[in-house]
Amino acid sequence: MIFVIDSLVGAGAEKSLITLLSSIDHSKYSIDLMLFAHGELLESLLPEEINILKPLKYTEFSNMNLKNSLIYSIRKFNFRMLYSRIKYSVNIRSKKYSNPQKARLYWEAVSSVIEKNHKEYDIAISYAQGIPTFYVADKITAKKKFAWVNVSYRLDNKERDFQAEYYKCYEKIVAVSDSTKKIFLETFPFYNEKINVMYDINNPDLLKEMAENGVGYEDNFEGLRILTIGRLAHQKGYDIALKTCRLLKEKGINFKWYVLGKGPLKFEIEKYIRNYNLENHIKLLGVNANPYPFIKGCDIYVQTSKFEGFGLAIAEARSLNKPVVTTRFDSVYSQMIDGKNGLVVDMNEDAVYHGILRLINDKELKENIINYLIKEKKGNIEEIEKFYKMVD
């Protein structure tokens, strides 16, 4: 069996894959893992039984600086990879593209120079949309192929037509929530018979153990700790979080808002923090292989996402009994009960701000939410049975 994913940088899909691979019975399955980027933090959490395949030749080539890639091409007297790299770079810089558009442009530019995997597998699984889906469809031979859909986004006609050809190669498509399935079928209604739902696996015992054994906040701050976990990207709604932070500062709240994640908006977010003098209120912590001590030590977990496949970080905060304030993204009600295990608010800074204020000012509400969380069913390790049934 082989799994393919972009990287193990620390986002929800990557953490979900780590949990799935840790839950699988390795006496029954031999597993290869294909990555397009190596050396990321979560690789250290992989079970020792997982065989990480060596990087693709193009991956190694694209990691060279331009001078070294030119020297390499001259020495090999082969300029195909260099041409593909330049073609993608030129295309991607011409304007701002969505993630599905970037994936298509990448595959159109470089697929011809990416080698096939010559091993034949019983099962091949693309664990993310975009490039992993295209790679498994084009470059892997397997008796059965399954594609995970872990982000809820809508596609225009060009992206729909491009991706539809690749999904034809898959026996099953797996959505991580009912909402993700619904949105996928809005774009691909003709794949209704192929798609099933399997929630991201959340193992509460593992989370508690990691929360106890890791290192969290080290700044001795004694005010309100707010935490957000997520890639520094448009999807996570950091524009809403930053504006909410300004409102809390203006209100005179003694708080710090910590962010675990990295991504393309890092410099833009840092600029906003400087421009509005929020350095004492927002702390970008980068990524951490073990974020659970930070969840354990926070007072409120806040998610300002604009769309999510499931919202694994929310599930993790709930597992550690932390009150959640979250925006009303498509799949939010697959795990949230407004007023019971947290607050679900409109997708703007005023609503998030007032949600946080409610938890600050209404002690009874916050206590009731925590008590509900303590009694709430934790985790869904039983989802692994759906996986076994599918692959067997």
Number of C-alpha atoms within 10 A of each C-alpha: 17 25 22 21 25 18 21 25 23 25 19 22 25 19 21 20 19 20 20 18 20 17 16 16 11 13 7 7 12 12 18 16 17 23 19 17 16 17 11 13 15 19 17 12 15 16 15 9 14 16 14 17 12 13 14 17 12 18 15 14 19 15 11 12 9 14 9 12 19 17 11 16 17 12 10 9 9 12 15 12 22 20 15 20 20 14 16 17 14 10 14 15 9 8 7 9 13 9 12 20 18 17 20 17 19 20 19 13 19 19 19 12 16 16 14 15 16 9 9 13 17 13 18 26 27 27 23 22 19 22 22 24 26 24 21 28 23 16 14 20 18 17 10 16 25 25 28 23 26 24 25 23 18 14 18 10 10 10 15 14 13 14 20 14 11 17 20 12 17 18 14 21 23 23 26 24 27 19 22 24 24 18 20 22 15 13 18 17 11 10 15 14 10 14 20 17 18 19 21 27 22 23 21 19 13 11 21 16 12 15 20 12 11 13 14 18 15 6 6 6 11 9 11 15 20 22 23 25 28 25 24 22 17 15 15 19 21 22 18 21 22 20 18 21 24 19 17 19 17 9 10 9 15 13 19 23 22 22 22 20 21 19 14 11 14 15 11 11 18 15 12 15 19 10 10 12 13 18 14 11 19 22 16 17 13 16 21 16 16 19 21 25 20 24 28 22 16 22 20 24 26 28 25 28 24 19 21 22 26 28 25 22 22 24 22 23 25 27 23 22 23 26 29 30 28 26 25 21 22 21 23 22 15 13 15 20 12 17 15 18 24 28 23 23 20 14 17 18 22 15 18 27 20 16 21 22 14 15 21 15 10 10 11 10 17 23 13 16 22 21 15 18 21 16 9 14 11 18 18 13 17 12 17 19 11 14 14 11 8 12 15 8
